[in-house]
Amino acid sequence: MPPPVPPLVTLHLWRVSPAGVPAALARMGLDRGRVRRTPGVRFAKLLGTGHGRTFTLRDADPLRWGLLATWASADAARAFERGPVVRGWQRLATEQLRLDLRPTVSRGRWSGREPFGAPVPGPEQGPVAAITRARLRLRRAATFWAAVPPVSAELRRSPGLRAAVGIGEAPVGLQGTFSLWESASALRDFAHRSDAHRAVIGRTPVEGWYAEELFARFAVLDAVGTLDGREPLA
């Protein structure tokens, strides 16, 4: 039986200055225990980010860091906002964005878990977000990396895309993409009409690229802050 669908998922993205990179790396280590001990947190991952064009080391962006968390209640998430983890990143950040999300679709596992439960799909209005995440079989990495650039290029040209960021728990082997869309129909149009994306989906079971994979879609409840100097939903 899948776990319950969390009532709230949050994604924080923080940009730091080049001088702030050592402090950000330190926070990535120190905050893991603090986040796990937070009342009301069900699942959390501190994340590095990248450009998402190749999913190799040259994609990594040491100036942007993230935190994805699922919550037992909105009150628990708001209490976390006032706590030492978020305040520490706010002092360090030159730019920040927080997204409040509600899962609407989730398939697969992340670190052996189903962090977003099994939502019942229903009508979707307004902006949506998507997360794809995979644990790559390193012996298959070369063919996977060769397949990524055409998909990334088509993604960034897609009508209705508001933002896309590579995310991962490690620079190589544990990677994914967070994308923000004007509507669910815009996301579906990319998924079904992109030749490169459909080709990769078709090759996945044949190539055996992933040891674990997950796809999730979310309704966007709120967006506070900016990403690359702009409000992503404005």
C-alpha positions in Angstrom: 0.0 0.0 0.0 1.5 3.4 -1.0 2.1 6.0 1.7 -0.5 8.9 2.0 -0.2 11.8 -0.4 1.5 14.7 1.4 -0.8 17.7 1.6 2.2 20.0 0.8 5.5 19.7 -1.0 8.0 22.5 -1.0 11.0 23.2 -3.2 13.5 25.9 -2.2 16.1 27.1 -4.6 18.9 29.4 -3.4 21.5 31.2 -5.4 24.7 32.2 -3.8 27.7 34.4 -4.8 31.0 32.7 -5.8 32.4 33.8 -2.4 29.5 31.9 -0.8 30.1 28.5 -2.4 32.3 27.1 0.5 29.6 28.1 3.0 26.9 26.5 0.8 28.9 23.3 0.6 29.2 23.3 4.4 25.4 23.8 4.8 24.8 20.9 2.5 26.5 18.7 5.0 25.4 20.2 8.2 21.7 20.6 7.3 21.0 17.0 6.5 20.5 16.0 10.1 18.7 19.2 10.9 16.2 18.6 8.1 15.6 15.0 9.1 14.8 16.0 12.7 12.3 18.7 11.6 8.8 18.0 13.0 6.4 17.1 10.3 8.9 16.4 7.5 8.1 13.1 5.8 10.8 13.1 3.0 13.5 15.5 2.2 16.5 15.8 -0.2 19.1 18.5 -0.2 20.0 19.1 -3.9 22.7 20.4 -6.1 21.6 21.9 -9.4 22.8 22.2 -12.9 21.8 23.4 -16.4 20.3 20.0 -17.3 21.7 19.9 -20.8 24.0 16.9 -20.5 23.7 15.6 -16.8 27.5 15.4 -16.7 29.9 17.2 -14.4 30.2 20.1 -16.8 26.5 20.8 -16.1 26.9 21.5 -12.4 26.0 24.9 -11.1 27.8 25.5 -7.8 26.0 28.8 -7.4 22.5 27.3 -7.0 21.3 24.8 -4.3 18.0 23.4 -3.4 15.8 21.5 -0.8 12.8 19.4 -1.7 10.6 18.3 1.2 7.2 16.7 1.8 5.2 17.7 4.8 2.5 16.2 7.1 0.9 19.6 7.3 1.1 23.1 5.9 1.7 24.3 9.5 4.8 22.2 9.8 6.2 23.6 6.6 5.5 27.2 7.7 7.2 26.5 11.0 10.3 25.2 9.1 10.3 28.5 7.2 11.0 30.3 10.4 13.6 27.8 11.6 17.4 27.8 11.4 17.9 25.9 8.2 15.9 28.3 6.0 17.2 31.4 7.9 20.8 30.2 7.4 20.3 29.9 3.6 18.5 33.2 3.5 21.5 34.9 5.0 23.7 33.3 2.4 21.5 33.7 -0.6 21.7 36.4 -3.3 18.4 35.1 -4.7 15.8 32.6 -3.5 12.6 30.9 -4.7 10.1 28.8 -2.7 7.4 26.8 -4.5 4.5 25.2 -2.7 3.2 22.2 -4.6 0.5 19.5 -4.4 1.1 16.1 -6.0 -1.3 15.2 -8.8 0.6 12.3 -10.4 3.5 10.2 -9.2 5.0 7.0 -10.6 8.2 5.3 -9.4 10.5 5.5 -6.4 13.1 7.8 -5.0 15.7 6.2 -2.6 13.4 3.2 -2.4 10.4 5.3 -1.3 7.2 6.7 -2.9 7.6 10.2 -1.4 4.5 11.7 -3.1 2.2 8.7 -2.5 -0.3 7.7 -5.2 -2.4 10.7 -6.1 -5.7 10.3 -7.8 -5.5 12.3 -11.1 -8.2 14.9 -11.6 -8.9 18.1 -13.4 -5.8 20.4 -13.4 -6.1 24.1 -13.8 -3.3 26.7 -13.6 0.4 26.2 -13.6 2.0 22.8 -13.0 5.4 21.5 -12.1 7.1 18.2 -13.0 10.0 16.3 -11.4 11.9 13.5 -13.2 14.5 11.7 -11.2 16.6 8.7 -11.9 19.5 6.7 -10.4 21.7 5.9 -13.4 23.4 2.6 -14.0 26.9 3.9 -14.5 27.8 1.2 -17.0 25.1 2.6 -19.2 25.9 6.2 -18.6 27.7 7.0 -21.9 24.7 6.1 -24.1 22.3 8.0 -21.7 24.4 11.2 -21.8 24.6 11.0 -25.6 20.7 10.9 -25.7 20.2 13.9 -23.3 21.2 17.0 -25.3 18.4 16.7 -28.0 15.8 16.3 -25.3 17.1 19.3 -23.4 17.1 21.5 -26.5 13.5 20.6 -27.3 12.5 21.1 -23.7 13.8 24.7 -23.6 12.1 25.6 -26.8 8.7 24.2 -25.7 5.7 26.6 -25.6 4.5 27.1 -22.1 7.7 26.3 -20.3 8.4 28.8 -17.6 11.6 27.4 -16.0 13.7 24.2 -16.0 16.5 23.3 -13.6 18.7 20.2 -13.4 18.6 18.7 -9.9 20.5 15.9 -8.2 21.8 14.5 -5.0 25.2 13.9 -6.5 27.1 15.4 -9.5 26.9 12.1 -11.4 24.5 9.2 -11.3 21.7 10.7 -9.3 20.0 13.3 -11.4 16.7 14.7 -12.5 14.9 17.8 -13.8 12.5 20.2 -12.2 10.3 22.1 -14.7 7.6 24.6 -14.3 4.8 25.0 -16.9 2.0 27.4 -17.6 -0.5 24.5 -17.8 -0.8 20.7 -17.7 -1.6 20.7 -21.4 1.7 22.5 -22.2 3.6 19.8 -20.3 1.6 17.0 -22.1 2.3 18.6 -25.4 6.0 18.4 -24.8 5.9 14.8 -23.5 3.9 13.6 -26.5 5.0 15.8 -29.4 8.8 16.0 -28.7 10.5 13.6 -31.1 13.6 13.5 -29.0 11.7 12.9 -25.7 9.6 10.1 -27.2 12.7 8.5 -28.6 14.3 8.5 -25.2 11.2 7.1 -23.6 11.1 4.3 -26.2 14.8 3.4 -25.6 14.6 3.4 -21.8 13.4 -0.2 -21.3 15.8 -1.4 -24.0 18.9 0.4 -22.8 18.3 -0.3 -19.1 19.7 3.1 -18.2 18.1 3.4 -14.7 18.3 1.4 -11.5 15.5 3.5 -10.2 13.3 6.2 -11.7 10.4 8.5 -10.7 8.1 11.0 -12.5 5.8 13.3 -10.6 3.5 16.2 -11.5 2.2 18.9 -9.2 -0.3 21.7 -9.0 1.6 24.9 -8.1 -0.1 26.5 -5.1 2.3 29.4 -4.6 5.6 30.8 -5.8 7.6 33.3 -3.7 10.8 34.9 -4.9 12.6 34.9 -8.2 14.6 32.5 -10.4 17.3 34.1 -12.6 16.0 37.5 -11.8 12.4 37.0 -12.6 9.2 35.7 -11.1 8.7 32.4 -12.9 4.9 32.6 -13.0 4.5 36.3 -13.7 
